[in-house]
């Protein structure tokens, strides 16, 4: 290795974390219109993000903590709080605290999601560090990519899910040194026990990590503990969510039906993703978000596996999770972040070993820069939809209207044939209903007629 290349290598390696932070901040700043976009993009993004505010705001209702485990939403037509037992309440309870401090607005929502996902990305980078710190550059690479621009600011519990997955990967990454085994177990158990209260699907990554722990530890007692405690936490969460239905049995049946739909056994909605279709979706994620680096995925993973690097766990775990939950990951674009991030970190981690060889090091940096430029040119999936933008703007006007202040409930009709999705409405009018509930005021039943074509609305009280 020439002295000149050694100097470049040392500078990059020494300052990799600093460079990753600076580049990440710069990317988010330059793309602020994307990362802090309004809730007016493709319905999957706008409706779900707005719904998160509804879930969080529902926590302010006086009687919402009778069952703190299950998520709640605001039923606008009835002016009441309704249990939503498809998801636990952990993420939304923390989000409620954030809203309490910073207010319920789109910047707060996007910032919270970015903070959680960005924390997860840096934890993953720390997990994959071995010979050098170049792997930290995977963070700004992901932020440049289509998946980063779409999924990182996505406001839903998936950002908390990604953070807990990252903690499990970090715990696994410590296993190649015996002195770190206790620390690894503690981090794993915290993430695997607390995680289900934020998203029950974390149990899949927890169970897939247990064989890795046993391979490096060979302790049957700890094997049973690693299996039992995450399982127990998940059972507690599922029981709490089942109790939120119309009776325990009905609540359990609802959970069972939703799970069977997500794994693709029983189609519940107009959403079905075959195994082949999901494989194509994952391949497309890798192609659009890794560019030229995609060709190194198999070799990179094999390199980590042969070295007995425990981080080799992440890529197959993310793939297995995606196939198990294929009706969730295949339908929801943002849910592809774990399997995409796993591929990117695997490739950059394995390939960064080339940097101590001049020609291969130059080739790697060249491909990294070219691929970064290529993934940045791919347009976002969640772009502004004019019809949703019209709804968003009209609901924002209604929220500040004086006539809406007297309303305890909102029944919405539209003469122009546009379907009313109450998830978006909860973001704007949910706080109005919650204030009435908190103050114990009866309020009025309001009939809201909206016309999105000419941006007009009329509020009629009962």
N, C-alpha and C positions, 0 to 999 in steps of 0.2 A: 504494500500500500504506500503510495507516494506521500510525502510530508504535507503537500497541499491538501490532498484528500483527507488525510488524518485530521487536519485542522477543521475542515468543513464538517466532518463526521462528529468531532468532539463538540463543536459549537451547536450543531443541531441536537445532539443527544443531551447535552448539558441544559439546554434551554427549551426542551421539547414541551414541558408542562406550561411554561410561560407562553411559548408560541401558540400552543393549543388554546389557552385562555384568550389571548389577544385575538387570534383568528376567529374564534367562536363568537366573541363579542362583536367583532367587526362584521361578520357574516349576518348576525341577527340585526345589527344596526342598519346595515345597507338594505337588508330585506325586511325592514320593519313592517312594511305594508302587507307582507305575507305572514310573518310570525305573529303580528298583532292584528290580524285581519278581523273585520267585523263579522258578526254571525249572519252573513248573507251569502255564504258560499254554498257549494253543493249540499243538498239536504242532509246527507249523512253527517257532515261536519257541523253545519249550522244548528240543526235540530238537537243533536246529541250534546253539543257544547252548551246551548241554551238550557237544555233539560238539566244539566249538571247544576246550574244556578237554581232551578226549581227544587231539585233534591236538597241542595244545601240550605236554601231559604226555609224549607219546610222544618228544618231543625230549630227554627226560632219559635215555632208554635209551642204553647205551654204544655200540651199533652203529648208532644212528639217523642218524649224520652221514656214512655212506658215500656217500649221495646227498643233499646238503643242499637241493637244489632242490625235490624233491617232498614233499608232505605225507605224514605217517604217522599211523596210528591204532593203538589198542591192540585187538588181537583177544582179547577176554576168554575165549572158549571154549578157545582154544589157549594163552593166556598168552604171546603173542608180539607183536612189532611188525610191522605190515603196511603196505606202501606204499599210498597212496590217490592215484592219479595223475589225479584230476579237477581238483585244485587245486595250486598251488605252495605252498611252505612259509614264505615270508617273513613273513606275518602271524602264523602260529602260532609261529614261532621267536621273534619279538619278544614275543608273548603269553607264551611260556614264561619269558622273562626277567622279565616283570611278575609272573607267578605265583611265580617263585623269590623275589622280593622281598616280595610282599604276600600270598602264599598263594593256593591254589586255592579260591575261593568265589564265590558269585554277585555279591557287591558288587564284588569285584575285576574280574570279567568285565564287568559292566554299566558300571563306571567307565571301564574301558579303551575300550569302544565309544563311550561318551559323549564321552570326551576326543578321540578321533579324529574323530568326526562333528562335534563342536562346533568343533574346529579348522578343519575343512573349511568349515563354515558361515561362520565369521568371515573366512576367506580369500576366500570368494565375495563377502561383503559388501565387502571391500576392493577386489575386482575391479570391482564395479559402481559404486563411488563416482566421481562426476564433479562435478556442480554443488554438491551438498551431501552430508552424511553420513547423511541420514535413512534411507538404504538399510540401515544397520546394524540398524534396527528389524525388518527381515525375519527376523533370527535368533530373537528371542523369539517372533515370530509363528509361525514354523515349529515351535518347541518347544511352542507351545500347540496346534498342529494335531494331528489324528489321526495323520498320517504321522510327525510329530516324536515323538510319544509312543510309537509302535510301532517305528519304524525306528532312531531315534537310539540307544537302548540295546540294539539287537539285536547280539548277540555273534557276529560272523562276519567273514570277510575283506572283506565289502562295506563295512565302515567304513573300512578302509585304501583300498579302491577309491575311495570317495567323496572321501577326502582327496587322493589323487593326481589325480582328476578336477578338484578345486578348484584344485590347483596349475597344471594345464594351462590352466584358464580364466583364472587370474590372469596367467599368462604371455601369453596371447592379449590380455588387457585392456591390456597395456602397449604394444601395437603402434601405437597412434594417435599416439605421440610418437617420433620417430626416435631421440632421445637414449636411449630405453629399449630399443631393439631388441636390443642385446647382452645385457642383463639378461633380457629376455624369452626369447631363445634358450637361455640357460643354464638357466633355470628349466624351460623346456619339455623340454630334453634330459634333465635330471636326473629329472624326473617320468616321462618316457616310457621311460627306460632302466631305472630302478629299479622303477617301477610294476609291470611284468610279473612280477617276482619275488614280488609280493604278490597280484596277480590278473591273469592273462593277458588278460582282457577289456578292459583299459585301452587296448590297441592301437587299438580302434575310435575312441575320443576323440582319440588321438594323430594318427591318419591324417586325421580330419575337421578337425583344427586346422591341418594342413600347408597347405591352400589359403589359409587366412586369413593365415598367415605370408607366403606368396608374394605375396598381394595387396598387403600393406603393404611388403614388402621388395624384391620383384622381383629376387631373386638366385638364379639357377639352381643354383649350387654349394651354397648353403645349403639350397635346396629338396631336393636329393638327400641331403644330410646328415640333414635332418629326417625324411626318409622311411626312409633306410637304417638309422640307428642304433636307432630304436625297433623296426624290423622285426627287426634282428639280435638284439636283446635278447629279443624274444618267441620267436624261433627257438631260442635257447639254452635258454630256459625249457621250451619244448615238447619239445626233445630230451631234456632232463633228466627231464621227466615221462614221456616214452616209455620211457626206460631203466629205469624203475621197474616195468615190467610183467614178465610171464613172457617175457623176451626183448624186444628192441627192437621187432620187428614187431608182436607182440601188444600191447605197450604203446601203440604208435602207433595201432593199430586201435581200441583202447579209447578213446583220446582223440578219434579221428575220429568214432566212434559217439556219444560224449557231445556233441561239438560239433554234429553233425547234428541231434541231438535238441533242443539249446538253440535252434538257429535255426529249428526247426520243419519241417525237411525230412523227417526220419525220426522217427516217434514211438517212443520207447524205453520209456517208462513210461506210466502212465495219465494223461498230461499233454499236452494239445494245446490251443494257443491260436491261433485264427485271427486274421488281420489285423483283421477287423471287431471281434472280441471284445477284442483288445488296445486298439483305438481307444476302445471303450466303457470299458475299464478305466482308461485314461489320463484320459478325460473325467470319470469318477467320482472319480479322485484329485483332479483340479482342482476339481471341484464341492465335494467334502467338505473340502478343505484350503485353498481360497481363498474360498469363499462368494461374496459379491457381487463380489469382485475378479476373479473368473473372467472376467467379461464384458470386461475390459480387456486380456486376454492378446493377442489379435491386434493391436490398435491399439498397445499398448505395444511389442511386438516390432517392428512396422513403424516406430515412432518411433525406436528405437535403430538400426535398419537404415538409415534415411534419413540419420541423423546420422553414418553410417559409424562407429558405436561398435562396436569389435571384440567386446564382450561379447554382441552379438546372435548370436554363434556358439553360445552355450551351449544355448539352447532348441531349435533345430533339431538340434543334435548329440545332445542327450538324447533327442529323439523318434526320431531315426534309430537310435540305439543300442537303444532299447526295441523297435523293430520288427525290427531284425536279430536280437536275442536274445529274441524274443517268447515262447518257451517257458520262458524263465528269468524275465523281468520280469513276464509275465502270470500266472505261477503263484505267484510269491513276492511277497507284499505289500511286504515291506521293500525289494525291489529297485526300487520306484517312487519312492524318495527323490530320485534325480538329476532325473528329469523333473518332479517336483513342485516341488523347490527351484528349478529353472530357471525355471518359470512364476512363482513368487512373487517371486524376485529381479528378473525382467524387468519385472513389473508395478510393483513398488514403486520400482525405479530410474527407470523412465520417468515414472511418475506423480508422483514427488517433485519434478519440475520445476514442478508446479503451486503449490508452497508460496510462491513469490514473488508469487503473485496471491491476494489476500485471499479472495475467494469460493471459488475453486477449491481453495485451500489448506485452507480449513475443510471443504469437501466431502470432500477426500481424507482428511484426518485422521478425519473422521466415519465414512467408509466403512471405513477401516483398523481403527478401534476396533470397529465393529459386526461386521465380518467376523472379527476376532480372537475376539470373544465367540461368534460363530456356530460357528467351527471348533472351539472348545474344548468346545462342547456335544456334539459328535459322539463317541460312545463309542469306546474302543479296540477294535481288531480282536483283538489278542492278550490276551484275558481269561482268567482262571483257569478251567481245566477240572478238574473234581473227580477224574476218572479219572487224569489225569496228576499231579495233586497227590498222590493216594494212592500212586502209583508213586514219585514223588520223595521223599516222606516215608519210605516203607519202605526205599528204597535208602540214604537217609541213616542210618537206624538200622542197617542191615546194615554200612555202612562203619565204624561205631564198635564193632561187635561184635568181641569177642576171637577168636571162631572164624574170622572172616574174615582175621585176621592171618597165618594159616598157609597161606593159599591162594595158589597161583601162577596159577590159572585158574578161571573161573566158567562153568559151564553152567547156564542158568536155565530152569526150567519153571514153568508156572502152571496150576493146576487150574480156574481160574475163567474160562478162555477169553480172557483179556486178552493181546493180542499183546505180546511182549517186544521193545522197541526198544533195542538195545545202545548207541545213541548217548547216551541218557540215563544208562545204567548206567556208561558210561566216566567220566563226571564224578565219580561217587562211588567206584567200585571200581577205576578205572584206576590211581590212585596206589598201591594195594595191590600190583598186579601189577608196576608199575614198580620199586617198592622191592625186590621179589624179584629182578627182572632185574638191577638195579644191584648188588645184593649177591652175585650169582651163586648164589643159593640155589634149590634145585630146587622147594621148596614142594610143595603137594598140589593135585591136581585136585579141585575142589569142585563138588558138585552142589547148586545153590541152588534150593530150592522156595519160591515166593512165592505168597501169596494176598492180592491187593489189596483184596478185599472186607472181610476181617476183620483186615487189616494184620498178618499173621503170616508168618514165614519160618522155614525150617529149612535148615541147612548140613550136608551130608554129605560127608566126605572120602573119597577113594579108599583 
